[in-house]
Amino acid sequence: METTPRVRWIFLWGTLLAVMTGVIFSGGMGLLFRPSTVEHPPSPGLPGYAIVPSFTLIDQTGQAFSSTRLIGEVWIADFIFTSCAGTCPQMTEKMRFLQRRLPAGIRLVSISVDPIRDTPTVLAEYARRAGAENGRWHFLTGSPETIEKLVQQGFRLSYAEGGDPKEPITHSVRLVLVDRDGKIRRYYDSTDPKAIEQLIQEATQLAR
C-alpha cells in the first residue's frame, strides 16, 4: 500500500510523457508532410491594349513588308521621319540603344510619318547611318492614308502635319511594345531613361 502513491505518480508522468511525445511527433510529421506555403512572386503583369491591325507597307529594301511577319515575335515600334531635326534623332538613338541591350530575337520597327519624302532609298540610307541590323530593325513607309490610319487608329497615337519648323509633322515620342499575338502591351516615353529601362525589362520578360 505504501507504493500506491508512487505507482500513481509514475503512471501520471508516463501518461503525460506519452501525450507530449505524440504532440511533438505529430507536429514534426506535420512539418515534414505539410504542403509548402511558400509561393514564388508572380512576374510583373503587363497591361493589354488594342491589337495592331494587319498592314502591308514597304521596307527600306523596297520590298513589301506584311505585319504577318511579326506574328510570333515580340517587337517595338516607333514613329519618325528622316528629315526631322527635333525628337526623331533622339528616338532613333534610343532604338539603337535597345538594339544593343535587348535579346536578339526582339524586332524593332520604325515607321515613317513622312512617307512622301521617306522613300525606301532614303530610309535605307537612314538605317545605315543608324546602324540598323538587317532583318531585325525594319524601316517602313507607305501611302499617307495608310500611315495616318495606322498611327491614329491602329496604334492610337497622335499624328498631324504643321507645327515647329524643326518638326513640321507632329507625332508621338512614345515607343510601343507589342507581344507575339500583335497586342500592344505598353507605351513608353522615349525621353525618359527610367521608361527605357522598364521597356528593356518588360520586353525581355515577354521574349521569354
Steps between C-alpha positions, in 0.01 A plus 500: 500500500793730555592474134158599369562878494834444332344269241234756430764770473699294253181423306408870475848598385501218245165610364614863479821398326306290249268790420790744457686253280192455282454874461864557414503207258180600328623857474828382354322278251277791412805709428640223287186434297314831502492652148728799463327834531790694347403639162723660244396859434319527167671675214397864470188519288480706185184680396341415168374752249378469142609241248708661226296465180644317204705720268725478199765770451830530310830448676838664441589233242200593287318175579149460635498449875192332648414509868460123480881484510481628857248247631676279752762769564535759776560839339535869578369775274569868472390772257754736347595679179850533366506879449387566856738723693312474828423183693547242223880478520469445874238230450718327243790511743277334762408228252867443424560472876219244524651306211816458708328423830211273403509128416571447131154355432316824578423699183506877457265680260531868409210633294537827313230762549632688195452233233511739204862596565610184682536267205659156545830642374493781755408257776778262400759776540344606831508138621866471401592811696300372799691172500184295449548124483361353178202278564452627853440876484253587227426848359160521335314743277174495305220719376414805713147370554623161618757651736255747651240233562755259645644758739173648621262204491740208522753621756275774639771764494504864395586601145445830323677728254604854581689624801855588593722559191747250644221247523226586247324171570365458850526143624531305822840444661383180666639156426250216473556146628306235305476135601508181292125519434516855366357655816633834623621439854632840608608846383830652615622860496816493290632811678491334843806281584301314768232417246763362263638273773147385579448426130816287493386298800146445378593425138753244624231351725263462204773346285546222756 
